[in-house]
Amino acid sequence: MGTYLGIDFGDKRVGLALSDPEKKLARRFVTLNNSSGLVTELEEVIRNENVERIIMGIPLAARGETEQTKKVRKFISDFQKEVDIPIEGMNEIMTSKMARENLIGSGVKDIKAVLDQEAARIILQDYLDFQKK
């Protein structure tokens, strides 16, 4: 059984989260730098973690698409050409704020180190919970 990969895409950092094989729980995984090697690193994670579906956070705003929304949609479009697994978008509104609150509430000392991972975990967990319904 494979896993699902949650991605919180940012200009500098890309947070990743993985599901359990039963696709019930998401956990923080790793933060990657958004650099020229990002696609190669993501492909390695997909292979090593037996990823069968990617859930990308898409920043949707009430006022329409932002510049960041366009960047994420372009990345999804380009990345889909590189991988043979489905990539689905999930609204990521407020995930960074929720991630920060979760980490503070859990007593995490170095919030910056895992903030993007926690945002990816929230995105993925929201997707998993939605699929159960």
Rosetta silent file (secondary structure, phi, psi, omega in degrees, C-alpha in Angstrom):
SEQUENCE: MGTYLGIDFGDKRVGLALSDPEKKLARRFVTLNNSSGLVTELEEVIRNENVERIIMGIPLAARGETEQTKKVRKFISDFQKEVDIPIEGMNEIMTSKMARENLIGSGVKDIKAVLDQEAARIILQDYLDFQKK
SCORE:     score description
SCORE:     0.000 S_00000001
   1 L     0.000  138.350 -178.705    0.000    0.000    0.000 S_00000001
   2 L   -92.502 -175.855  179.604    1.239    3.418   -0.884 S_00000001
   3 E  -122.602  168.810  172.161    1.045    6.771    0.822 S_00000001
   4 E  -107.025  145.676  179.016   -0.217   10.230   -0.027 S_00000001
   5 E  -112.360  123.036  173.869    2.128   13.220   -0.065 S_00000001
   6 E   -96.650  138.046 -178.063    0.921   16.615    1.132 S_00000001
   7 E  -129.581  126.805  170.219    2.790   19.671   -0.131 S_00000001
   8 E  -106.826  103.491 -172.630    2.783   23.228    1.194 S_00000001
   9 E   -89.268  123.903  176.674    4.499   25.130   -1.625 S_00000001
  10 L  -129.067  166.075 -179.197    6.271   28.362   -0.762 S_00000001
  11 L   -63.600  -33.817 -177.951    8.680   30.676   -2.541 S_00000001
  12 L  -106.552  -41.355 -175.833   11.567   29.701   -0.229 S_00000001
  13 E  -128.209  151.503  178.295   10.526   26.454    1.464 S_00000001
  14 E  -126.553  113.208  179.634    8.309   23.520    0.567 S_00000001
  15 E   -86.869  140.138  179.513    6.816   21.586    3.464 S_00000001
  16 E  -122.590  146.485  174.032    6.000   17.913    3.035 S_00000001
  17 E  -137.840  153.270  178.892    3.740   15.554    4.948 S_00000001
  18 E  -124.331  148.890  172.804    2.966   11.876    4.429 S_00000001
  19 E   -87.795  164.653  167.885   -0.093    9.775    5.139 S_00000001
  20 L   -76.785  165.088 -178.287   -0.016    6.405    6.772 S_00000001
  21 L   -60.343  -25.429  178.837   -0.617    3.485    4.358 S_00000001
  22 L   -81.832   -4.034  179.745   -4.278    3.319    5.445 S_00000001
  23 L    58.182   43.653  177.781   -4.698    6.981    4.450 S_00000001
  24 L  -110.966  -36.574 -175.453   -6.189    7.957    7.818 S_00000001
  25 L  -126.700  141.303  175.458   -3.480   10.088    9.436 S_00000001
  26 E  -106.030  145.388  176.996   -1.021   12.642    8.124 S_00000001
  27 E  -133.478  149.717  175.050    2.359   13.308    9.729 S_00000001
  28 E   -61.493  145.705 -178.557    4.993   15.960    9.215 S_00000001
  29 E  -123.329  -69.416 -175.419    7.827   14.709    7.037 S_00000001
  30 E  -159.746  160.254  173.065   10.466   17.168    5.809 S_00000001
  31 E  -114.906  130.940  177.716   11.050   20.705    4.545 S_00000001
  32 E  -110.449  152.882  172.240   12.823   21.224    1.226 S_00000001
  33 E   -78.708  139.384  176.386   14.324   24.385   -0.173 S_00000001
  34 L   -82.553   92.004 -176.854   12.489   25.713   -3.200 S_00000001
  35 L  -135.985 -174.573 -177.800   15.460   25.608   -5.536 S_00000001
  36 L   -63.214  -20.753 -179.750   16.421   24.224   -8.927 S_00000001
  37 L   -92.566    6.480 -174.394   16.718   20.725   -7.417 S_00000001
  38 H   -58.875  -47.375 -176.798   13.189   20.663   -5.985 S_00000001
  39 H   -61.437  -42.929  178.768   11.631   18.413   -8.632 S_00000001
  40 H   -61.631  -43.403  179.237   14.452   15.870   -8.316 S_00000001
  41 H   -64.722  -40.544  178.449   14.101   15.829   -4.522 S_00000001
  42 H   -65.446  -40.406  177.914   10.321   15.398   -4.774 S_00000001
  43 H   -62.214  -36.454  177.699   10.735   12.545   -7.253 S_00000001
  44 H   -65.751  -43.895  177.512   13.098   10.857   -4.790 S_00000001
  45 H   -61.161  -43.992 -179.610   10.548   11.206   -1.972 S_00000001
  46 H   -58.161  -45.047  178.723    7.830    9.793   -4.251 S_00000001
  47 H   -66.792  -51.995 -173.573    9.971    6.724   -5.009 S_00000001
  48 H   -66.395  -31.998 -175.993   11.308    6.156   -1.493 S_00000001
  49 L  -103.502    9.553  177.476    7.961    6.629    0.272 S_00000001
  50 L    52.683   50.723 -177.902    5.829    4.774   -2.315 S_00000001
  51 E   -77.027  130.631  179.872    3.667    7.851   -2.949 S_00000001
  52 E  -113.911   -7.692  178.010    0.582    7.174   -5.060 S_00000001
  53 E  -157.589  143.938  178.302   -1.119   10.587   -4.880 S_00000001
  54 E  -115.570  134.097  175.806   -0.008   14.175   -4.217 S_00000001
  55 E  -115.716  111.958 -178.053   -2.166   16.739   -2.463 S_00000001
  56 E  -100.673  131.830  172.676   -0.960   20.310   -3.094 S_00000001
  57 E   -71.673  131.131  177.078   -2.144   23.216   -1.036 S_00000001
  58 E  -118.457  121.063 -179.549   -3.571   25.966   -3.222 S_00000001
  59 L   -75.537   99.926  179.261   -3.933   29.418   -1.653 S_00000001
  60 L  -100.818  130.676 -178.949   -7.458   30.423   -2.601 S_00000001
  61 E  -114.855  153.413 -179.766   -8.624   33.876   -1.589 S_00000001
  62 L   -61.344  -29.539 -176.959  -12.128   35.298   -1.524 S_00000001
  63 L   -87.204    7.327  178.923  -11.015   38.039   -3.913 S_00000001
  64 E   109.453 -164.537 -176.510   -9.827   35.558   -6.563 S_00000001
  65 L   -76.822  133.628  175.567   -6.455   34.237   -7.589 S_00000001
  66 L   -95.205  174.782  175.206   -3.371   35.797   -6.065 S_00000001
  67 H   -60.822  -39.187  179.704    0.129   35.761   -7.506 S_00000001
  68 H   -66.174  -37.390  176.593    0.951   32.865   -5.170 S_00000001
  69 H   -59.176  -45.097  179.987   -2.101   30.942   -6.427 S_00000001
  70 H   -63.423  -39.893  178.449   -0.816   31.347   -9.986 S_00000001
  71 H   -62.712  -43.861 -178.975    2.679   30.167   -8.971 S_00000001
  72 H   -65.962  -44.703  179.327    1.261   27.061   -7.297 S_00000001
  73 H   -61.284  -38.968  177.851   -1.003   26.242  -10.244 S_00000001
  74 H   -65.700  -42.898  178.572    1.963   26.605  -12.635 S_00000001
  75 H   -61.075  -44.584  179.050    4.100   24.351  -10.456 S_00000001
  76 H   -58.673  -46.981 -179.033    1.325   21.724  -10.398 S_00000001
  77 H   -60.296  -46.422 -179.699    0.974   21.903  -14.178 S_00000001
  78 H   -67.824  -42.454 -176.709    4.725   21.602  -14.749 S_00000001
  79 H   -69.275  -34.360  179.490    5.232   18.908  -12.097 S_00000001
  80 H   -60.831  -27.738  177.247    2.349   16.788  -13.417 S_00000001
  81 L   -71.740  -19.030 -176.489    4.346   16.410  -16.642 S_00000001
  82 L   -95.244  -21.326 -174.607    7.204   14.884  -14.614 S_00000001
  83 L  -124.506  151.472 -177.739    5.297   12.327  -12.514 S_00000001
  84 L   -99.787   23.165  178.824    2.855    9.547  -13.327 S_00000001
  85 L  -120.059  155.047 -178.916    0.695    9.945  -10.241 S_00000001
  86 L   -66.545  144.276  172.473   -2.327   12.183   -9.704 S_00000001
  87 E  -120.484  122.794  179.051   -1.844   15.644   -8.217 S_00000001
  88 E  -116.243  146.257  176.444   -4.889   17.180   -6.560 S_00000001
  89 E   -94.095  147.435  177.823   -5.305   20.681   -5.210 S_00000001
  90 E  -138.424  131.404  179.136   -6.698   21.419   -1.758 S_00000001
  91 E   -57.363  127.865 -178.059   -7.608   24.833   -0.420 S_00000001
  92 L  -109.698   21.290 -177.532   -4.932   25.830    2.079 S_00000001
  93 L   -55.593  129.296  175.826   -6.608   28.928    3.478 S_00000001
  94 L    71.177    7.595 -176.638   -5.406   29.668    7.008 S_00000001
  95 H   -68.138  -35.412  179.543   -3.149   26.597    7.214 S_00000001
  96 H   -65.334  -39.935  178.011   -0.025   28.588    8.095 S_00000001
  97 H   -65.722  -45.632  178.501   -1.863   30.297   10.942 S_00000001
  98 H   -63.206  -39.204  179.625   -3.299   26.991   12.178 S_00000001
  99 H   -61.367  -46.447  179.394    0.131   25.355   11.845 S_00000001
 100 H   -60.094  -45.713  179.455    1.748   28.058   13.968 S_00000001
 101 H   -62.279  -42.227  177.954   -0.974   27.737   16.632 S_00000001
 102 H   -59.560  -45.831 -176.220   -0.628   23.921   16.667 S_00000001
 103 H   -68.458  -41.521  176.333    3.127   24.110   17.105 S_00000001
 104 H   -61.728  -45.611  179.687    2.957   26.738   19.844 S_00000001
 105 H   -63.305  -27.520  179.345    0.288   24.683   21.608 S_00000001
 106 L   -88.117   -3.690  178.507    2.481   21.581   21.356 S_00000001
 107 L    79.155   19.423  178.861    5.442   23.396   22.875 S_00000001
 108 L   -66.898  129.986 -176.985    7.649   23.160   19.772 S_00000001
 109 L   -80.408  -48.427 -177.162   10.698   25.380   20.307 S_00000001
 110 L  -100.155   78.855 -175.298   11.949   25.859   16.735 S_00000001
 111 H   -61.455  -41.702 -177.362    8.676   26.637   14.981 S_00000001
 112 H   -57.999  -33.267 -176.445   10.318   27.881   11.793 S_00000001
 113 H   -66.986  -28.023 -175.404   12.013   24.503   11.271 S_00000001
 114 H  -124.722    5.029 -176.899    8.711   22.594   11.040 S_00000001
 115 H   -58.674  -46.146 -178.262    6.105   25.257   10.198 S_00000001
 116 H   -68.963  -34.154  175.258    5.885   24.333    6.505 S_00000001
 117 H   -64.723  -42.606 -179.975    5.732   20.626    7.347 S_00000001
 118 H   -66.579  -37.840  175.906    2.877   21.258    9.773 S_00000001
 119 H   -63.139  -41.561  177.275    1.012   23.299    7.150 S_00000001
 120 H   -64.018  -37.956  178.428    1.463   20.388    4.708 S_00000001
 121 H   -62.790  -42.601  179.489    0.211   17.994    7.399 S_00000001
 122 H   -64.355  -44.351  178.592   -2.944   20.090    7.881 S_00000001
 123 H   -58.023  -49.098 -177.997   -3.555   20.229    4.119 S_00000001
 124 H   -66.876  -42.273 -179.897   -3.143   16.472    3.809 S_00000001
 125 H   -64.426  -39.945  175.884   -5.207   15.681    6.917 S_00000001
 126 H   -58.742  -42.059  179.138   -8.041   17.906    5.648 S_00000001
 127 H   -64.032  -47.498 -179.744   -7.950   15.962    2.379 S_00000001
 128 H   -60.580  -42.865  179.991   -7.952   12.587    4.161 S_00000001
 129 H   -64.775  -39.808  179.381  -10.843   13.650    6.400 S_00000001
 130 H   -64.126  -37.580 -179.882  -12.798   14.907    3.372 S_00000001
 131 H   -67.134  -29.353  179.566  -12.289   11.568    1.605 S_00000001
 132 H   -68.230  -27.557 -175.099  -13.760    9.676    4.590 S_00000001
 133 L   -75.858    0.000    0.000  -17.073   11.535    4.273 S_00000001
